Amino acid sequence: MTKKFFKGMVLLLCLTLILPFTGNIKAFASELEAPQIIGGSAITMDMDTGEVIFSKNADVKRSPASTTKLLTSLLFAENKTKGDLISYTDNSASITETTLSGYIAGGVKAGDTMTADDVMKAVMIFSANDASVLMAESVAGSVEAFAKMMNEKAKELGATNSNFVNPNGLEDPTNPNNNNSTTAHDLALIGIAAYKNDWIRETMALEDAPVYLNGGRIDLETRNKNLNKDGNLGGKTGTETLAGHCFVGFYNRDGRNLVTVVLGSDYGSDGTNVFNDTKAVADYSYTATKVAYKANGDEIGNVDLSYKLFRFFGPTKTITAPVILAQDVEYYKNDYNDANATISLSNTDIDAWKTASNNNVDLTFSIGNFTETVKGTIGLTTGQIFKANLPIYAAVIIGIIVAVVLVVIIINLIIKSGSRNKRNRYYR
């Protein structure tokens, strides 16, 4: 009996020591289990909410190689229809690296045509560089004019750390500064916009497809080694000297849509490293959980509130008050979110008197393109406003008292004067 009692007490003591820390296991799991990938930059973003779930150097500028073609295809899809005929030019026919013309006896020449749908397949499935130039020149008239459209579209999508000089991502080895550049974060935003386009989404989902050029048939096979595996619905590859091996993937598991971006991975012996990286970050992102960012009661900053000294009139003054969270706020812990998370007062044009009587406010929690309204309060009371202006209010009150006393004295003098006048008339 004594041994059982002793064992029970030891077990109880162990549980007492361990249980307080079990709540932290979940919080640290997300950070400890983050995948170690080869790629130099990566990101996973929720396509529906904009939340960044995983990040590795997501704001570092890199060459995107052929993942550039997501933006090229988006502009093409917005300006063309599937049945449009697209003609080769001397410029597009002269390209030799990863082209359709290499599969046609005698190559292609200016004036040869393809349907816009076949051009889309050539770009999104095979990553044909000549077809990308076809897209650019058919939409804008020249590669230079199309690059300008690309940069305007990128900024419209929020991809403000990007610059594009060509539609296919080919690098200029003689001038590294004259290449396309973007970030994993920017490319995720571009990828989401491209994926929302039905034409692009349906094309990248194809494992293979024929296209027709000069009366000949070319059978294309996808370069996406993850397609239809583990929820992958499509993606765009890219490989160049500066860029390394890159991939933008689109996933759906249990109704949840994620985009993954990996830049700067090694091609390796069989070209699978970037796809292994992608699978690792996708698997992690579907199991990652949020952890505490800020807690209920935390001060997030101060706000200057204006007010009329006498509430509805008088000179305008300002008073500084703390902004306080009124709920817990959670996020996915990663380097991008740590650098970009903010909580701010949604409306700063509020009156101090009104705030003192009802200090509940809406706050905006934002990280990149993700925003969420959270509850907060402003630490201000009517007493604090009075205290901040105590000398003025005291002077006013004293002035009022003096004025009232003077009025009373004057009234009394008038009354007494009237009484004397009446007596004087009576005795005459």
Secondary structure, 3 states (H helix, E strand, C coil): CHHHHHHHHHHHHHHHHHHHHHHHHHHHHHHHCCCCCCCCEEEEEECCCCCEEEEECCCCCECCHHHHHHHHHHHHHHHCCCCCEEECCHHHHCCCCCCCHHHCCCCCCCCCEEEHHHHHHHHHCCCCHHHHHHHHHHHHCCHHHHHHHHHHHHHHCCCCCCECCCCCCCCCCCCHHHCCEECHHHHHHHHHHHHCCHHHHHHHCCCEEEEEECCEEEEEECCCCCCCCCCEEEEEEEEECCCEEEEEEEEEECCEEEEEEEEEECCCCCCCHHHHHHHHHHHHHHHCCCEEEECCCCEEEEEEEEEECCECCCCEEEEEEEEEECCCEEECCCHHHHHHCEEEECCCCCEHHHHHHCCEEEEEEEECCEEEEEEEEECCCHHHHHHHCHHHHHHHHHHHHHHHHHHHHHHHHHHHHHHHHHHHHHHC
